[in-house]
């Protein structure tokens, strides 16, 4: 296995600091968050728990991606890190913006970008959403082929592919060299859990890489009928519901030897300690399950 970090989960570090810290700790690569840069001052809605999204300094500016991605690649090369992905929050209909990121990724030799699938919020008929996504991805498939970069959709709660089988139903219409899937075990605690091996076998070559994070169910109140109400909340990688040892064992059984990209949104430890402990934890699981392929 190879080990990386999605930079959204290290919000205190800027781009240069991110590369230096990950290299120092022994990581193999970094998955860059690509979005609007953080504001100069903490926003009104800032909280420690929300800093990953509202005040993340480890972000490449989507508005200046050509400049920022080249700089990030240079830093990665200097410190011996792979650039796993340019991970955007763009939607499939944003063709012009996606092409700009694809072109930049191809220029710097980055194999992957992320495009976020459409949301599902129960207000639009799911078959209509799905059909529209197919049409949009058909355009993106050709575009990905043109630039030699794979567009990946993430298994994620609240969108149209919250499970491995839902993701497969969508991406199986396309070439896995052009359209892939980010398999996210932590998101599937929130929604879409399926047997890991089932999903890995089903997705096969469509799997671009694996997101590693964890969550637990927490009681948050009672319903109008006095039933207990529970919801998932983020947890440290070692403490959540996702069985990461089983996941890694299953990954080896299906022949996967690519990236595990850590996206830890827990708040019990500081960022540096999480980075250090999570890498040690995953390497220990690797050893316990027979070592790398």
C-alpha positions as CSV (number, residue, x, y, z in Angstrom):
1,X,0.0,0.0,0.0
2,X,0.9,3.6,-0.4
3,X,-0.1,6.3,2.1
4,X,-1.3,9.8,1.4
5,X,-3.4,12.6,3.0
6,X,-6.2,14.6,1.6
7,X,-5.2,18.1,2.4
8,X,-8.6,19.2,3.5
9,X,-7.9,17.3,6.7
10,X,-4.8,19.4,7.6
11,X,-6.2,22.9,7.6
12,X,-3.6,24.5,9.8
13,X,-0.8,24.0,7.3
14,X,-0.3,26.0,4.2
15,X,0.7,24.4,0.9
16,X,4.4,24.4,1.6
17,X,4.1,23.4,5.2
18,X,1.8,20.5,4.2
19,X,4.4,19.0,1.8
20,X,7.2,19.4,4.4
21,X,5.3,17.7,7.2
22,X,4.0,14.8,5.2
23,X,7.5,14.2,3.8
24,X,9.0,14.4,7.3
25,X,6.5,11.8,8.6
26,X,7.1,9.4,5.8
27,X,4.0,9.7,3.7
28,X,4.2,8.8,0.0
29,X,1.8,11.4,-1.5
30,X,-0.7,14.2,-1.1
31,X,-4.2,14.7,-2.5
32,X,-4.8,18.4,-2.9
33,X,-8.0,20.2,-2.0
34,X,-8.9,22.5,-4.9
35,X,-11.4,25.2,-4.0
36,X,-11.6,28.9,-3.2
37,X,-8.8,29.9,-0.8
38,X,-9.5,30.5,2.8
39,X,-10.5,34.1,3.8
40,X,-7.9,36.3,5.4
41,X,-9.9,36.3,8.6
42,X,-11.8,33.5,10.3
43,X,-15.4,33.6,8.9
44,X,-18.4,34.3,11.0
45,X,-19.5,30.7,10.8
46,X,-16.0,29.4,11.9
47,X,-15.8,26.7,14.5
48,X,-12.9,24.4,15.4
49,X,-14.9,21.5,14.1
50,X,-15.7,23.3,10.8
51,X,-12.2,24.6,10.1
52,X,-11.5,21.8,7.6
53,X,-14.0,23.4,5.2
54,X,-14.3,27.1,6.3
55,X,-10.6,27.9,7.0
56,X,-8.4,25.4,5.3
57,X,-5.0,26.8,4.3
58,X,-3.9,23.6,2.6
59,X,-5.9,24.5,-0.5
60,X,-5.0,25.2,-4.1
61,X,-6.9,28.1,-5.5
62,X,-9.4,26.9,-8.0
63,X,-9.4,30.4,-9.6
64,X,-5.6,30.2,-10.2
65,X,-5.2,26.5,-10.5
66,X,-2.7,26.6,-13.3
67,X,-0.3,28.6,-11.1
68,X,-1.0,26.8,-7.8
69,X,-0.9,23.3,-9.2
70,X,2.5,23.9,-10.8
71,X,3.9,25.3,-7.6
72,X,2.4,22.3,-5.6
73,X,4.0,19.9,-8.1
74,X,7.4,21.5,-7.7
75,X,7.1,21.3,-3.9
76,X,6.0,17.6,-4.1
77,X,9.0,16.8,-6.4
78,X,11.4,18.6,-4.0
79,X,10.2,16.5,-1.1
80,X,9.6,13.2,-2.8
81,X,5.8,13.1,-2.7
82,X,3.4,11.9,-5.3
83,X,0.6,14.3,-6.3
84,X,-2.3,11.9,-6.0
85,X,-5.2,14.1,-7.2
86,X,-6.4,17.6,-7.8
87,X,-9.6,17.2,-5.7
88,X,-12.2,19.7,-6.7
89,X,-15.8,20.4,-5.6
90,X,-16.9,21.0,-9.2
91,X,-20.1,19.4,-10.5
92,X,-20.4,17.5,-13.8
93,X,-22.2,20.3,-15.5
94,X,-19.3,22.8,-14.9
95,X,-17.6,21.7,-18.1
96,X,-15.4,24.8,-18.7
97,X,-14.0,24.8,-15.1
98,X,-13.4,21.0,-15.2
99,X,-11.6,21.3,-18.5
100,X,-9.2,23.9,-17.0
101,X,-8.4,21.5,-14.1
102,X,-8.0,18.5,-16.5
103,X,-5.6,20.5,-18.7
104,X,-3.6,21.6,-15.7
105,X,-3.5,18.0,-14.3
106,X,-2.3,16.7,-17.6
107,X,0.4,19.4,-17.8
108,X,1.9,18.5,-14.4
109,X,1.5,14.7,-14.8
110,X,-1.3,14.3,-12.2
111,X,-3.3,11.2,-13.0
112,X,-6.5,12.1,-11.2
113,X,-9.0,14.9,-10.5
114,X,-12.3,14.7,-8.5
115,X,-15.6,16.0,-9.7
116,X,-18.5,15.9,-7.1
117,X,-21.6,13.9,-8.1
118,X,-25.0,15.6,-8.0
119,X,-26.7,15.8,-4.6
120,X,-29.8,13.8,-3.7
121,X,-32.1,15.7,-1.3
122,X,-35.4,14.1,-2.1
123,X,-36.7,17.1,-4.0
124,X,-36.0,15.8,-7.5
125,X,-36.9,12.4,-8.9
126,X,-33.8,10.2,-8.7
127,X,-34.1,8.6,-12.2
128,X,-34.1,12.1,-13.7
129,X,-31.0,13.1,-11.7
130,X,-29.3,9.9,-12.7
131,X,-30.1,10.3,-16.4
132,X,-28.8,13.9,-16.4
133,X,-25.6,12.8,-14.7
134,X,-25.1,10.2,-17.4
135,X,-25.4,12.8,-20.1
136,X,-23.0,15.1,-18.4
137,X,-20.4,12.4,-17.7
138,X,-20.6,11.3,-21.4
139,X,-19.1,14.7,-22.2
140,X,-16.5,14.5,-19.5
141,X,-15.5,11.0,-20.6
142,X,-14.3,12.4,-23.9
143,X,-12.6,15.3,-22.2
144,X,-10.7,13.0,-19.8
145,X,-9.5,10.9,-22.7
146,X,-8.3,14.1,-24.5
147,X,-6.1,15.1,-21.5
148,X,-5.1,11.7,-20.3
149,X,-6.5,12.3,-16.8
150,X,-9.1,10.3,-14.9
151,X,-12.2,12.1,-13.5
152,X,-13.2,10.4,-10.2
153,X,-16.5,10.6,-8.4
154,X,-16.6,10.0,-4.7
155,X,-18.9,7.6,-2.8
156,X,-20.5,10.2,-0.5
157,X,-23.5,10.5,1.7
158,X,-26.2,12.9,0.3
159,X,-25.3,12.4,-3.3
160,X,-26.6,10.1,-6.0
161,X,-23.8,7.5,-5.4
162,X,-23.7,6.9,-1.6
163,X,-22.8,3.2,-2.0
164,X,-20.4,1.1,-4.1
165,X,-23.3,-0.5,-6.1
166,X,-24.8,2.9,-6.8
167,X,-21.4,4.2,-8.0
168,X,-21.0,1.2,-10.2
169,X,-24.4,1.6,-11.8
170,X,-23.3,5.1,-12.8
171,X,-19.6,4.7,-13.8
172,X,-20.0,1.3,-15.5
173,X,-21.3,3.2,-18.6
174,X,-17.8,4.6,-19.1
175,X,-14.2,3.7,-19.6
176,X,-12.4,3.2,-16.2
177,X,-9.4,4.9,-17.7
178,X,-11.4,8.1,-17.9
179,X,-14.1,7.9,-15.2
180,X,-13.3,6.3,-11.8
181,X,-14.5,6.1,-8.2
182,X,-13.0,7.2,-4.9
183,X,-14.0,4.5,-2.5
184,X,-14.7,6.2,0.9
185,X,-15.2,3.8,3.8
186,X,-15.9,6.6,6.3
187,X,-18.7,8.2,4.3
188,X,-20.4,4.8,4.1
189,X,-20.8,4.9,7.9
190,X,-23.1,7.8,7.3
191,X,-24.9,6.3,4.3
192,X,-24.5,3.4,1.8
193,X,-22.6,0.7,3.8
194,X,-22.1,-2.5,1.9
195,X,-19.8,-5.4,2.5
196,X,-16.4,-4.0,1.6
197,X,-15.3,-6.9,-0.5
198,X,-18.5,-7.0,-2.5
199,X,-18.1,-3.3,-3.4
200,X,-14.4,-3.7,-4.2
201,X,-15.0,-6.7,-6.5
202,X,-17.9,-4.9,-8.2
203,X,-16.0,-1.7,-8.8
204,X,-12.7,-3.4,-9.9
205,X,-10.7,-1.2,-12.2
206,X,-13.0,1.8,-11.5
207,X,-11.4,2.3,-8.1
208,X,-8.9,5.2,-8.3
209,X,-7.9,5.3,-4.7
210,X,-9.3,4.8,-1.1
211,X,-10.3,7.5,1.4
212,X,-9.6,6.6,5.0
213,X,-11.7,8.1,7.8
214,X,-14.1,7.0,10.4
215,X,-17.4,7.8,12.2
216,X,-19.6,6.6,14.9
217,X,-23.4,6.9,15.7
218,X,-24.3,9.3,18.4
219,X,-27.7,9.8,20.1
220,X,-28.8,13.3,19.4
221,X,-32.4,13.4,20.8
222,X,-35.8,11.8,20.5
223,X,-38.5,12.0,17.8
224,X,-42.0,13.2,18.1
225,X,-43.0,9.6,18.8
226,X,-40.4,9.4,21.6
227,X,-38.0,7.2,19.6
228,X,-34.3,7.6,20.0
229,X,-32.7,9.6,17.2
230,X,-29.1,8.8,16.2
231,X,-26.8,10.4,13.7
232,X,-23.2,9.7,12.5
233,X,-20.4,11.9,13.7
234,X,-16.7,11.9,12.8
235,X,-14.4,9.9,15.0
236,X,-10.7,9.1,15.2
237,X,-9.6,6.6,12.6
238,X,-9.0,3.9,15.3
239,X,-12.3,4.5,17.1
240,X,-15.1,4.4,14.5
241,X,-17.5,1.9,13.1
242,X,-15.5,1.3,9.9
243,X,-13.4,-1.9,10.1
244,X,-10.2,-0.7,8.6
245,X,-8.4,-4.0,9.1
246,X,-11.1,-5.9,7.2
247,X,-11.0,-3.2,4.5
248,X,-7.2,-3.5,4.0
249,X,-7.4,-7.3,4.1
250,X,-10.1,-7.2,1.4
251,X,-8.1,-4.7,-0.7
252,X,-5.2,-7.1,-0.8
253,X,-7.6,-10.0,-1.6
254,X,-8.8,-8.1,-4.7
255,X,-5.2,-7.2,-5.7
256,X,-5.3,-3.5,-4.8
257,X,-1.9,-1.9,-4.0
258,X,-2.6,1.8,-4.6
259,X,-3.2,4.8,-2.3
260,X,-4.9,5.0,1.0
261,X,-5.6,8.7,1.4
262,X,-6.4,9.8,4.9
263,X,-9.1,12.3,5.5
264,X,-9.4,12.4,9.3
265,X,-12.1,14.9,10.5
266,X,-11.9,14.0,14.2
267,X,-10.9,16.6,16.8
268,X,-9.5,14.6,19.8
269,X,-5.8,15.2,18.8
270,X,-3.9,17.9,17.1
271,X,-3.2,17.6,13.4
272,X,0.5,16.6,13.6
273,X,-0.3,13.8,16.1
274,X,-3.1,12.5,14.0
275,X,-0.9,12.4,10.9
276,X,1.8,10.6,12.8
277,X,-0.5,8.1,14.6
278,X,-2.7,7.4,11.6
279,X,0.3,6.5,9.4
280,X,1.7,4.2,12.1
281,X,-1.8,2.6,12.6
282,X,-2.2,1.9,8.9
283,X,1.3,0.5,8.5
284,X,0.6,-1.8,11.5
285,X,-2.6,-3.1,9.9
286,X,-0.6,-3.7,6.7
287,X,1.9,-5.8,8.6
288,X,-0.8,-7.6,10.5
289,X,-2.5,-8.5,7.2
290,X,0.6,-10.0,5.6
291,X,2.5,-6.9,4.3
292,X,2.2,-5.0,1.1
293,X,1.5,-6.8,-2.2
